Each structure stands twice: as structure tokens, then as C-alpha cells.
């Protein structure tokens, strides 16, 4: 005859049960944790390197654009300098704005490094032939410009 035991009314308490420490499972836990940490560290290092790679690419691209812009500005400045140094432009501005005229013969003095330190004596102006007089009448004279100012 079987014995009937009723377990429904019995209260079981496992509070007093002490589990033995298992050294092998503790060691396995540490190994798995270290391996996961190394994997994540490698993954983060790769991600950081990849991020920096893109950042340097953007910086290089910006520097190349800046270099192209500056070289274009340099070319424009060279053209502007060439146009500002044009002898025809300087001559026309000197005549128009400053009232300068072509020097008469004898007014032009050329100095050289081996020339003696003397003051040249001015030569008297030579009479102007009639056909050259009409050409000089077109050019404004300094006294005429002074009255306009």
C-alpha cells in the first residue's frame, strides 16, 4: 500500500542552504568577462580610428579648397598688380590727375652711381616750333590745374 504524503501544506525554506563555491565556474566567468572587455576595447579602438579617419579626410578637403581659393586670389592679385604697374596707365594718371607733363629737353637729369656729386646747371628753355606748340596746348599745365582746384 502506498503512502500518501501531502506536500501542499508543508512550507519549505531554503534559507539555510549554503552553496559551495565553485572555482571552475568563477574562473570561467572571469575569462569570459576579460575576453568580452578586450573585444569591446578593440571595437571602440577601431571605431575611434575610423572616426578620426573621416575627420582628417574632412580637414584635408577643407585645406585643399582653401588652397584653391587662395591660389585664385593670388592670380587675381598678380593680374591687378600687373595692370597697376602698366606704364600707360601710370602715364595717363600722371597727366590727367596730377597735371604732369613730359619734361622739356634739359630738364631730365640722369644720375649714376659713379657720377660726381655736383648740381647740374639748368639750361635755358629752347624755343618751341609752331607745330609742337599745338601739341603742348592740349596737355594741361600745372598753373592751369592749380586754378581748377
Beta strands, then each sheet from edge to edge (+ up, - down):
end
